[in-house]
Amino acid sequence: MLVIYTLDKSSKESLRFKELQREIPDISQKMLTVTLRTLEEDGYITRTIYPEVPPRVEYALTQRAKSLIPHINALLEWALNNINDIMTDRKAATLKH
């Protein structure tokens, strides 16, 4: 979900691997590679390889992924609206243990 969100929020139509890695803090190269591969296999992103030296690879959202954006935004809005209560409950649960 974070990769889809990041690609959507970019001012560019597509991003290169290193650009995605810079935009997503604390993601390892391996995890990003696995995530991108899975998203491509599931039809959420396209991977375009340009015949240059060195090869340039760019990732972009498909229409399927773009149709998810309103739902992701709704989930983010819900999280922002409930974050204070969630943190209060988490703190109370920590104190019980």
All heavy atoms as an XYZ file, in Angstrom:
794
protein
N       0.826     -1.185      0.000
C       0.000      0.000      0.000
C       0.880      1.262      0.000
O       0.548      2.229     -0.674
C      -0.924     -0.025      1.220
C      -2.001      1.010      1.162
S      -3.378      0.773      2.293
C      -2.619      0.842      3.856
N       1.987      1.214      0.721
C       2.862      2.379      0.796
C       3.511      2.689     -0.555
O       3.650      3.853     -0.928
C       3.922      2.175      1.875
C       4.825      3.353      2.193
C       4.016      4.596      2.546
C       5.766      2.992      3.322
N       3.884      1.664     -1.296
C       4.476      1.880     -2.620
C       3.437      2.486     -3.559
O       3.734      3.439     -4.296
C       5.040      0.563     -3.203
C       5.453      0.732     -4.653
C       6.224      0.089     -2.365
N       2.221      1.981     -3.527
C       1.152      2.532     -4.370
C       0.901      3.988     -3.998
O       0.805      4.856     -4.871
C      -0.139      1.691     -4.238
C       0.090      0.307     -4.861
C      -1.327      2.389     -4.890
C      -1.027     -0.683     -4.616
N       0.802      4.264     -2.718
C       0.589      5.634     -2.241
C       1.730      6.550     -2.689
O       1.499      7.657     -3.153
C       0.453      5.633     -0.713
C       0.266      7.003     -0.121
C      -0.982      7.607     -0.134
C       1.328      7.695      0.449
C      -1.167      8.874      0.405
C       1.158      8.953      0.985
C      -0.090      9.537      0.970
O      -0.266     10.791      1.493
N       2.950      6.074     -2.574
C       4.128      6.871     -2.945
C       4.140      7.166     -4.437
O       4.405      8.297     -4.853
C       5.423      6.153     -2.526
O       5.378      5.932     -1.107
C       6.646      6.969     -2.875
N       3.839      6.177     -5.246
C       3.784      6.403     -6.697
C       2.670      7.382     -7.061
O       2.829      8.219     -7.941
C       3.585      5.078     -7.442
C       4.825      4.213     -7.582
C       4.450      2.803     -8.031
C       5.814      4.832     -8.562
N       1.552      7.300     -6.342
C       0.434      8.211     -6.622
C       0.767      9.648     -6.239
O       0.409     10.585     -6.949
C      -0.818      7.754     -5.869
C      -1.991      8.684     -6.111
O      -2.401      8.828     -7.281
O      -2.493      9.270     -5.126
N       1.447      9.838     -5.135
C       1.728     11.189     -4.630
C       2.907     11.859     -5.335
O       3.132     13.049     -5.154
C       1.973     11.161     -3.116
C       0.751     10.770     -2.325
C      -0.422     11.666     -2.649
C      -1.683     11.209     -1.983
N      -2.889     11.784     -2.555
N       3.624     11.105     -6.141
C       4.758     11.677     -6.863
C       4.276     12.666     -7.912
O       3.212     12.504     -8.505
C       5.555     10.561     -7.548
O       6.530     11.111     -8.394
N       5.065     13.685     -8.147
C       4.725     14.653     -9.188
C       5.036     14.090    -10.570
O       4.637     14.662    -11.578
C       5.493     15.959     -8.962
O       6.888     15.703     -8.973
N       5.737     12.961    -10.610
C       6.083     12.309    -11.869
C       5.098     11.181    -12.165
O       4.471     10.633    -11.255
C       7.490     11.716    -11.802
C       8.593     12.703    -11.535
C       9.905     11.947    -11.473
C      11.063     12.827    -11.100
N      12.308     12.048    -11.004
N       5.010     10.805    -13.425
C       4.147      9.694    -13.831
C       4.732      8.353    -13.388
O       4.005      7.406    -13.099
C       3.960      9.711    -15.353
C       2.954      8.719    -15.871
C       1.516      9.005    -15.464
O       1.196     10.180    -15.193
O       0.726      8.065    -15.417
N       6.070      8.270    -13.327
C       6.737      7.041    -12.915
C       7.977      7.397    -12.095
O       8.456      8.525    -12.141
C       7.132      6.203    -14.132
O       8.031      6.921    -14.949
N       8.447      6.413    -11.330
C       9.638      6.618    -10.498
C      10.614      5.476    -10.711
O      10.215      4.338    -10.959
C       9.267      6.669     -9.009
C       8.474      7.865     -8.522
C       8.100      7.691     -7.051
C       9.267      9.146     -8.706
N      11.884      5.799    -10.563
C      12.927      4.779    -10.599
C      13.063      4.155     -9.218
O      12.577      4.705     -8.221
C      14.235      5.417    -11.056
C      14.127      5.952    -12.482
C      15.349      6.676    -12.915
N      16.400      5.676    -13.223
C      17.546      5.969    -13.796
N      17.829      7.230    -14.108
N      18.433      5.042    -14.042
N      13.741      3.017     -9.169
C      13.891      2.272     -7.925
C      14.472      3.144     -6.812
O      13.924      3.200     -5.705
C      14.791      1.049     -8.162
C      14.917      0.156     -6.966
C      14.034     -0.889     -6.782
C      15.912      0.357     -6.022
C      14.144     -1.724     -5.683
C      16.035     -0.463     -4.916
C      15.141     -1.511     -4.753
N      15.572      3.810     -7.091
C      16.243      4.626     -6.060
C      15.357      5.782     -5.602
O      15.401      6.175     -4.432
C      17.590      5.154     -6.565
C      18.657      4.097     -6.628
C      18.993      3.586     -5.240
C      20.133      2.593     -5.293
N      20.410      1.998     -3.985
N      14.553      6.340     -6.514
C      13.627      7.411     -6.122
C      12.591      6.870     -5.145
O      12.275      7.519     -4.142
C      12.940      7.996     -7.359
C      13.858      8.783     -8.262
C      13.182      9.208     -9.554
O      12.512      8.371    -10.202
O      13.334     10.393     -9.908
N      12.062      5.684     -5.437
C      11.107      5.070     -4.512
C      11.753      4.789     -3.163
O      11.163      5.056     -2.122
C      10.581      3.757     -5.100
C       9.407      3.846     -6.043
C       9.194      2.532     -6.765
C       8.159      4.259     -5.298
N      12.960      4.268     -3.209
C      13.665      3.946     -1.970
C      13.894      5.193     -1.115
O      13.766      5.147      0.103
C      14.985      3.257     -2.298
C      15.578      2.498     -1.150
C      16.782      1.680     -1.563
O      17.477      2.008     -2.520
N      17.034      0.606     -0.837
N      14.203      6.307     -1.752
C      14.395      7.571     -1.003
C      13.083      8.066     -0.405
O      13.071      8.655      0.673
C      14.961      8.643     -1.925
C      16.464      8.620     -2.053
C      16.993      9.879     -2.717
N      16.545     10.024     -4.090
C      17.179      9.553     -5.156
N      18.296      8.878     -5.012
N      16.708      9.733     -6.361
N      11.983      7.841     -1.103
C      10.682      8.341     -0.638
C      10.076      7.504      0.484
O       9.193      7.968      1.189
C       9.690      8.393     -1.812
C      10.032      9.435     -2.859
C       9.917     10.852     -2.336
O       8.982     11.139     -1.567
O      10.784     11.670     -2.682
N      10.529      6.254      0.603
C       9.976      5.360      1.625
C      11.059      5.107      2.673
O      11.961      4.302      2.462
C       9.503      4.034      1.003
C       8.456      4.306     -0.079
C       8.938      3.120      2.083
C       8.070      3.095     -0.885
N      10.979      5.786      3.801
C      12.029      5.650      4.813
C      12.075      4.234      5.391
O      11.061      3.567      5.530
C      11.635      6.667      5.886
C      10.277      7.126      5.561
C       9.923      6.680      4.189
N      13.274      3.788      5.679
C      13.512      2.523      6.379
C      13.106      1.266      5.609
O      12.929      0.216      6.219
C      12.828      2.516      7.757
C      13.330      3.635      8.646
O      14.532      3.973      8.549
O      12.528      4.189      9.415
N      12.928      1.335      4.292
C      12.660      0.118      3.539
C      13.990     -0.392      2.981
O      14.786      0.384      2.462
C      11.618      0.332      2.418
C      11.158     -1.020      1.875
C      12.154      1.222      1.313
C       9.904     -0.947      1.028
N      14.206     -1.681      3.133
C      15.445     -2.254      2.623
C      15.330     -2.460      1.109
O      14.222     -2.535      0.557
C      15.739     -3.593      3.297
O      14.799     -4.561      2.884
N      16.469     -2.571      0.481
C      16.485     -2.810     -0.963
C      15.775     -4.123     -1.284
O      14.975     -4.188     -2.222
C      17.934     -2.848     -1.464
C      18.035     -3.057     -2.961
C      19.472     -2.926     -3.453
O      20.297     -2.304     -2.797
N      19.744     -3.491     -4.595
N      16.019     -5.149     -0.490
C      15.388     -6.451     -0.712
C      13.869     -6.364     -0.566
O      13.122     -6.890     -1.391
C      15.956     -7.486      0.252
C      15.344     -8.872      0.075
C      16.030     -9.877      0.974
C      15.391    -11.233      0.973
N      15.262    -11.898     -0.275
N      13.397     -5.704      0.478
C      11.948     -5.599      0.704
C      11.272     -4.816     -0.405
O      10.185     -5.179     -0.868
C      11.677     -4.949      2.067
C      10.245     -5.044      2.510
S       9.819     -6.763      2.814
C       8.233     -6.838      2.060
N      11.914     -3.739     -0.859
C      11.342     -2.957     -1.951
C      11.312     -3.782     -3.229
O      10.323     -3.761     -3.957
C      12.121     -1.655     -2.155
C      11.584     -0.717     -3.233
C      10.112     -0.365     -3.004
C      12.428      0.544     -3.315
N      12.372     -4.532     -3.489
C      12.425     -5.380     -4.678
C      11.301     -6.414     -4.660
O      10.584     -6.587     -5.645
C      13.793     -6.090     -4.777
O      14.811     -5.096     -4.887
C      13.858     -7.023     -5.968
N      11.134     -7.085     -3.535
C      10.086     -8.103     -3.399
C       8.703     -7.470     -3.551
O       7.825     -8.005     -4.245
C      10.212     -8.843     -2.040
C       8.997     -9.709     -1.764
C      11.479     -9.671     -2.013
N       8.513     -6.327     -2.927
C       7.217     -5.637     -3.002
C       6.902     -5.218     -4.432
O       5.780     -5.430     -4.913
C       7.217     -4.412     -2.067
O       7.470     -4.855     -0.736
C       5.891     -3.676     -2.128
N       7.872     -4.633     -5.116
C       7.650     -4.210     -6.499
C       7.343     -5.404     -7.393
O       6.452     -5.338     -8.244
C       8.865     -3.438     -7.027
C       9.072     -2.049     -6.427
C      10.443     -1.502     -6.812
C       7.963     -1.101     -6.860
N       8.055     -6.493     -7.200
C       7.824     -7.699     -8.000
C       6.396     -8.219     -7.783
O       5.696     -8.560     -8.738
C       8.848     -8.770     -7.637
C       8.814     -9.970     -8.559
C       9.952    -10.932     -8.288
N      11.234    -10.294     -8.529
C      12.269    -10.335     -7.717
N      12.185    -10.999     -6.580
N      13.392     -9.728     -8.010
N       5.963     -8.257     -6.528
C       4.614     -8.734     -6.211
C       3.552     -7.806     -6.789
O       2.561     -8.270     -7.367
C       4.437     -8.858     -4.683
O       5.425     -9.755     -4.174
C       3.058     -9.373     -4.327
N       3.759     -6.497     -6.645
C       2.790     -5.540     -7.188
C       2.702     -5.652     -8.709
O       1.618     -5.526     -9.283
C       3.160     -4.113     -6.778
C       2.940     -3.773     -5.301
C       3.555     -2.413     -4.979
C       1.469     -3.798     -4.947
N       3.825     -5.906     -9.355
C       3.824     -6.079    -10.809
C       3.085     -7.363    -11.190
O       2.247     -7.355    -12.101
C       5.255     -6.108    -11.338
C       5.326     -6.232    -12.850
C       6.742     -6.322    -13.377
O       7.695     -6.494    -12.589
O       6.880     -6.215    -14.599
N       3.364     -8.454    -10.492
C       2.699     -9.730    -10.767
C       1.189     -9.632    -10.579
O       0.422    -10.278    -11.299
C       3.262    -10.832     -9.860
C       4.677    -11.237    -10.209
C       5.310    -12.138     -9.156
O       4.678    -12.409     -8.108
O       6.470    -12.553     -9.373
N       0.759     -8.828     -9.609
C      -0.671     -8.676     -9.319
C      -1.347     -7.614    -10.175
O      -2.550     -7.382    -10.034
C      -0.874     -8.355     -7.836
C      -0.506     -9.527     -6.926
O      -0.351    -10.655     -7.435
O      -0.376     -9.303     -5.707
N      -0.586     -6.945    -11.032
C      -1.169     -5.975    -11.950
C      -1.406     -4.592    -11.386
O      -2.206     -3.838    -11.927
N      -0.688     -4.242    -10.315
C      -0.850     -2.918     -9.714
C       0.141     -1.894    -10.245
O      -0.123     -0.696    -10.189
C      -0.718     -2.989     -8.191
C      -1.838     -3.747     -7.531
C      -1.630     -5.020     -7.013
C      -3.112     -3.197     -7.432
C      -2.655     -5.724     -6.421
C      -4.148     -3.892     -6.840
C      -3.918     -5.155     -6.332
O      -4.930     -5.859     -5.754
N       1.292     -2.373    -10.716
C       2.284     -1.459    -11.283
C       2.837     -2.039    -12.581
O       2.760     -3.241    -12.821
C       3.457     -1.162    -10.308
C       4.245     -2.430     -9.992
C       2.974     -0.472     -9.050
C       5.542     -2.158     -9.252
N       3.380     -1.145    -13.384
C       4.106     -1.576    -14.573
C       5.584     -1.282    -14.354
O       5.945     -0.333    -13.655
C       3.630     -0.835    -15.837
O       3.816      0.568    -15.644
C       2.185     -1.142    -16.146
N       6.401     -2.120    -14.956
C       7.858     -1.967    -14.882
C       8.341     -1.793    -16.312
O       8.163     -2.676    -17.143
C       8.465     -3.211    -14.259
C       9.949     -3.206    -14.132
C      10.367     -4.506    -13.408
N      11.792     -4.562    -13.262
C      12.589     -5.321    -13.990
N      12.094     -6.111    -14.924
N      13.884     -5.318    -13.782
N       8.945     -0.639    -16.597
C       9.427     -0.347    -17.943
C      10.943     -0.261    -17.915
O      11.513      0.492    -17.129
C       8.831      0.981    -18.454
O       7.404      0.905    -18.364
C       9.233      1.230    -19.893
N      11.561     -1.049    -18.788
C      13.019     -1.058    -18.905
C      13.395     -0.327    -20.183
O      12.907     -0.669    -21.261
C      13.567     -2.498    -18.946
C      13.112     -3.277    -17.715
C      15.087     -2.492    -19.057
C      13.377     -4.768    -17.801
N      14.249      0.677    -20.055
C      14.693      1.458    -21.207
C      16.080      0.968    -21.624
O      16.965      0.817    -20.776
C      14.736      2.943    -20.866
C      13.354      3.498    -20.573
C      12.858      3.521    -19.273
C      12.546      3.977    -21.597
C      11.582      4.007    -19.002
C      11.276      4.469    -21.336
C      10.805      4.480    -20.037
O       9.555      4.953    -19.781
N      16.273      0.715    -22.921
C      17.559      0.180    -23.405
C      18.648      1.253    -23.445
O      19.008      1.758    -24.500
C      17.216     -0.338    -24.799
C      16.072      0.518    -25.245
C      15.303      0.867    -23.994
N      19.132      1.602    -22.306
C      20.185      2.602    -22.162
C      21.341      1.959    -21.410
O      21.209      0.871    -20.864
C      19.674      3.816    -21.374
C      18.474      4.493    -22.003
C      17.872      5.554    -21.094
O      18.272      5.666    -19.917
O      16.983      6.267    -21.571
N      22.448      2.640    -21.364
C      23.586      2.168    -20.580
C      23.896      3.209    -19.514
O      24.245      4.332    -19.862
C      24.828      1.920    -21.477
C      26.009      1.479    -20.630
C      24.507      0.902    -22.549
N      23.724      2.907    -18.225
C      23.141      1.673    -17.706
C      21.633      1.643    -17.932
O      21.018      2.695    -18.149
C      23.466      1.734    -16.216
C      23.545      3.192    -15.908
C      24.085      3.844    -17.161
N      21.017      0.450    -17.887
C      19.573      0.357    -18.122
C      18.789      1.203    -17.117
O      19.140      1.265    -15.939
C      19.263     -1.124    -17.931
C      20.566     -1.810    -18.051
C      21.615     -0.834    -17.619
N      17.761      1.852    -17.605
C      16.883      2.647    -16.737
C      15.582      1.870    -16.582
O      14.999      1.420    -17.556
C      16.622      4.015    -17.379
C      15.678      4.897    -16.583
C      15.629      6.312    -17.143
N      15.480      6.388    -18.577
C      14.380      6.824    -19.196
N      13.337      7.229    -18.513
N      14.339      6.870    -20.511
N      15.146      1.684    -15.339
C      13.908      0.970    -15.037
C      12.996      1.924    -14.273
O      13.428      2.547    -13.300
C      14.177     -0.302    -14.205
C      12.873     -1.021    -13.905
C      15.157     -1.220    -14.925
N      11.752      2.033    -14.731
C      10.787      2.907    -14.063
C       9.518      2.136    -13.723
O       9.134      1.207    -14.434
C      10.442      4.105    -14.953
C      11.615      5.047    -15.165
C      11.261      6.279    -15.972
O      10.156      6.349    -16.540
O      12.100      7.174    -16.029
N       8.903      2.555    -12.633
C       7.689      1.917    -12.141
C       6.550      2.939    -12.160
O       6.745      4.091    -11.777
C       7.901      1.406    -10.717
C       9.000      0.374    -10.639
C      10.320      0.757    -10.403
C       8.731     -0.969    -10.827
C      11.341     -0.177    -10.353
C       9.748     -1.911    -10.781
C      11.040     -1.511    -10.541
O      12.047     -2.427    -10.499
N       5.371      2.477    -12.591
C       4.207      3.357    -12.658
C       2.961      2.577    -12.241
O       2.927      1.344    -12.339
C       4.037      3.904    -14.070
N       1.954      3.306    -11.804
C       0.693      2.679    -11.406
C      -0.123      2.270    -12.627
O      -0.154      2.974    -13.635
C      -0.141      3.647    -10.571
C       0.427      4.080     -9.230
C      -0.512      5.089     -8.572
C       0.652      2.886     -8.319
N      -0.825      1.155    -12.496
C      -1.786      0.741    -13.514
C      -3.149      1.333    -13.139
O      -3.317      1.892    -12.049
C      -1.919     -0.794    -13.561
O      -2.414     -1.252    -12.291
C      -0.592     -1.457    -13.894
N      -4.105      1.165    -14.026
C      -5.466      1.645    -13.729
C      -6.029      0.926    -12.512
O      -6.759      1.519    -11.721
C      -6.376      1.460    -14.949
C      -6.155      2.495    -16.035
C      -6.258      3.925    -15.510
O      -5.291      4.687    -15.568
N      -7.393      4.294    -14.968
N      -5.700     -0.352    -12.358
C      -6.174     -1.098    -11.184
C      -5.694     -0.429     -9.901
O      -6.467     -0.241     -8.955
C      -5.669     -2.536    -11.238
C      -6.091     -3.353    -10.017
C      -5.630     -4.782    -10.101
N      -6.230     -5.377    -11.283
C      -5.718     -6.407    -11.944
N      -4.590     -6.958    -11.541
N      -6.319     -6.895    -13.001
N      -4.428     -0.067     -9.849
C      -3.890      0.589     -8.658
C      -4.511      1.968     -8.471
O      -4.825      2.364     -7.344
C      -2.373      0.702     -8.748
N      -4.689      2.691     -9.562
C      -5.291      4.031     -9.456
C      -6.709      3.947     -8.899
O      -7.157      4.853     -8.198
C      -5.275      4.726    -10.812
C      -3.870      5.142    -11.230
C      -3.856      5.777    -12.601
C      -2.424      6.128    -13.007
N      -2.345      6.714    -14.336
N      -7.415      2.843     -9.179
C      -8.775      2.690     -8.644
C      -8.760      2.437     -7.133
O      -9.781      2.602     -6.465
C      -9.519      1.560     -9.373
O      -9.024      0.295     -8.989
N      -7.607      2.049     -6.590
C      -7.465      1.839     -5.146
C      -7.235      3.132     -4.368
O      -7.479      3.183     -3.159
C      -6.253      0.941     -4.879
C      -6.464     -0.542     -4.758
C      -5.130     -1.243     -4.582
C      -7.397     -0.892     -3.637
N      -6.753      4.149     -5.043
C      -6.344      5.390     -4.367
C      -7.440      5.984     -3.483
O      -7.162      6.335     -2.328
C      -5.801      6.417     -5.385
C      -4.559      5.858     -6.092
C      -5.511      7.752     -4.733
C      -3.421      5.441     -5.181
N      -8.694      6.098     -3.943
C      -9.719      6.657     -3.040
C      -9.887      5.832     -1.761
O     -10.124      6.374     -0.687
C     -10.998      6.633     -3.879
C     -10.529      6.563     -5.298
C      -9.225      5.833     -5.273
N      -9.729      4.519     -1.855
C      -9.870      3.655     -0.686
C      -8.679      3.818      0.265
O      -8.847      3.822      1.489
C     -10.024      2.201     -1.126
C     -11.159      2.003     -2.068
N     -12.482      2.044     -1.673
C     -11.173      1.826     -3.411
C     -13.256      1.877     -2.719
N     -12.492      1.741     -3.790
N      -7.489      3.955     -0.302
C      -6.301      4.201      0.517
C      -6.439      5.537      1.229
O      -6.154      5.649      2.433
C      -5.018      4.151     -0.342
C      -4.762      2.719     -0.821
C      -3.813      4.693      0.428
C      -3.641      2.595     -1.833
N      -6.889      6.548      0.501
C      -7.075      7.872      1.113
C      -8.113      7.829      2.228
O      -7.949      8.474      3.263
C      -7.446      8.910      0.050
C      -6.270      9.266     -0.819
O      -5.115      9.124     -0.430
N      -6.547      9.722     -2.024
N      -9.183      7.045      2.036
C     -10.206      6.907      3.082
C      -9.625      6.225      4.315
O      -9.906      6.625      5.449
C     -11.405      6.127      2.547
N      -8.793      5.210      4.107
C      -8.155      4.527      5.224
C      -7.207      5.467      5.970
O      -7.186      5.493      7.209
C      -7.400      3.299      4.721
C      -6.733      2.425      5.770
C      -7.736      1.912      6.795
C      -6.009      1.269      5.097
N      -6.442      6.260      5.233
C      -5.551      7.231      5.867
C      -6.344      8.269      6.661
O      -5.951      8.642      7.770
C      -4.691      7.926      4.812
C      -3.596      7.077      4.188
C      -2.972      7.797      3.002
C      -2.539      6.726      5.213
N      -7.445      8.723      6.097
C      -8.276      9.696      6.813
C      -8.824      9.092      8.103
O      -8.814      9.726      9.158
C      -9.430     10.161      5.921
C     -10.282     11.222      6.561
C     -11.402     11.711      5.649
O     -11.326     11.513      4.425
O     -12.357     12.285      6.183
N      -9.272      7.829      8.027
C      -9.762      7.143      9.220
C      -8.655      7.062     10.272
O      -8.888      7.331     11.453
C     -10.255      5.738      8.853
C     -10.729      4.986     10.049
C     -11.992      4.968     10.560
C      -9.927      4.160     10.911
N     -12.018      4.185     11.688
C     -10.771      3.680     11.920
C      -8.591      3.795     10.914
C     -10.311      2.835     12.931
C      -8.121      2.960     11.922
C      -8.987      2.487     12.910
N      -7.452      6.682      9.844
C      -6.330      6.559     10.776
C      -6.012      7.894     11.432
O      -5.783      7.960     12.651
C      -5.104      6.007     10.047
N      -6.001      8.961     10.644
C      -5.725     10.287     11.207
C      -6.812     10.714     12.184
O      -6.520     11.335     13.212
C      -5.580     11.316     10.080
C      -4.312     11.184      9.251
C      -4.369     12.116      8.035
C      -3.072     11.463     10.086
N      -8.055     10.377     11.884
C      -9.159     10.737     12.772
C      -9.152      9.939     14.077
O      -9.750     10.366     15.061
C     -10.505     10.542     12.070
C     -10.763     11.572     10.997
O     -10.197     12.668     11.023
N     -11.594     11.239     10.033
N      -8.518      8.779     14.067
C      -8.545      7.900     15.240
C      -7.205      7.735     15.935
O      -7.119      7.022     16.935
C      -9.081      6.515     14.821
C     -10.553      6.563     14.523
O     -11.377      6.519     15.436
N     -10.908      6.670     13.266
N      -6.181      8.382     15.453
C      -4.833      8.166     15.985
C      -4.722      8.483     17.472
O      -4.066      7.739     18.222
C      -3.759      8.939     15.171
C      -2.344      8.510     15.590
C      -3.921     10.439     15.305
C      -2.001      7.102     15.219
N      -5.349      9.543     17.929
C      -5.243      9.896     19.352
C      -5.853      8.819     20.236
O      -5.261      8.432     21.252
C      -5.886     11.252     19.626
C      -5.093     12.390     19.007
O      -3.887     12.279     18.816
N      -5.768     13.467     18.671
N      -7.026      8.322     19.878
C      -7.664      7.257     20.657
C      -6.849      5.973     20.606
O      -6.717      5.264     21.609
C      -9.085      6.989     20.153
C     -10.034      8.137     20.443
O      -9.762      8.922     21.379
O     -11.049      8.256     19.729
N      -6.301      5.651     19.455
C      -5.482      4.442     19.307
C      -4.254      4.537     20.206
O      -3.911      3.577     20.918
C      -5.076      4.240     17.835
C      -6.316      3.894     17.000
C      -4.009      3.159     17.700
C      -6.084      3.964     15.493
N      -3.593      5.679     20.196
C      -2.389      5.850     21.018
C      -2.735      5.811     22.508
O      -1.979      5.248     23.313
C      -1.668      7.147     20.656
C      -1.120      7.159     19.229
S      -0.132      5.725     18.782
C       1.303      5.981     19.796
N      -3.873      6.384     22.896
C      -4.318      6.338     24.289
C      -4.567      4.897     24.717
O      -4.137      4.464     25.793
C      -5.595      7.183     24.478
O      -5.296      8.534     24.142
C      -6.118      7.096     25.895
N      -5.257      4.127     23.863
C      -5.527      2.718     24.173
C      -4.236      1.913     24.232
O      -4.071      1.046     25.094
C      -6.466      2.102     23.125
C      -7.880      2.679     23.194
O      -8.218      3.314     24.218
O      -8.636      2.487     22.224
N      -3.307      2.189     23.343
C      -2.027      1.477     23.328
C      -1.255      1.749     24.616
O      -0.676      0.848     25.218
C      -1.210      1.900     22.112
C       0.079      1.123     21.952
C       0.810      1.499     20.714
N       0.088      1.062     19.525
C       0.408      1.366     18.283
N       1.459      2.165     18.057
N      -0.286      0.922     17.273
N      -1.252      3.023     25.024
C      -0.548      3.391     26.256
C      -1.186      2.724     27.472
O      -0.485      2.212     28.349
C      -0.560      4.913     26.422
C       0.381      5.427     27.486
C       0.366      6.945     27.565
C       1.101      7.508     26.378
N       1.239      8.971     26.426
N      -2.525      2.687     27.513
C      -3.220      2.052     28.627
C      -2.929      0.555     28.652
O      -2.735     -0.024     29.736
C      -4.728      2.298     28.511
N      -2.880     -0.092     27.507
C      -2.592     -1.525     27.448
C      -1.166     -1.806     27.906
O      -0.912     -2.809     28.588
C      -2.808     -2.052     26.025
N      -0.240     -0.934     27.573
C       1.153     -1.093     27.981
C       1.271     -0.999     29.501
O       2.026     -1.743     30.125
C       2.042     -0.033     27.314
O       1.915     -0.167     25.901
C       3.499     -0.189     27.696
N       0.520     -0.090     30.109
C       0.570      0.093     31.546
C      -0.003     -1.130     32.288
O       0.413     -1.427     33.403
C      -0.181      1.355     31.952
C       0.446      2.683     31.487
C      -0.451      3.848     31.839
C       1.835      2.857     32.095
N      -0.958     -1.831     31.686
C      -1.554     -3.030     32.302
C      -0.561     -4.172     32.358
O      -0.656     -5.014     33.230
C      -2.778     -3.461     31.517
C      -3.970     -2.575     31.680
C      -5.132     -3.109     30.878
C      -6.308     -2.174     30.920
N      -7.418     -2.654     30.086
N       0.363     -4.194     31.438
C       1.298     -5.317     31.378
C       2.493     -4.938     32.176
O       3.413     -5.227     32.501
C       1.679     -5.654     29.933
C       0.522     -6.177     29.163
N      -0.314     -5.370     28.427
C       0.029     -7.408     29.020
C      -1.246     -6.102     27.867
N      -1.068     -7.340     28.201
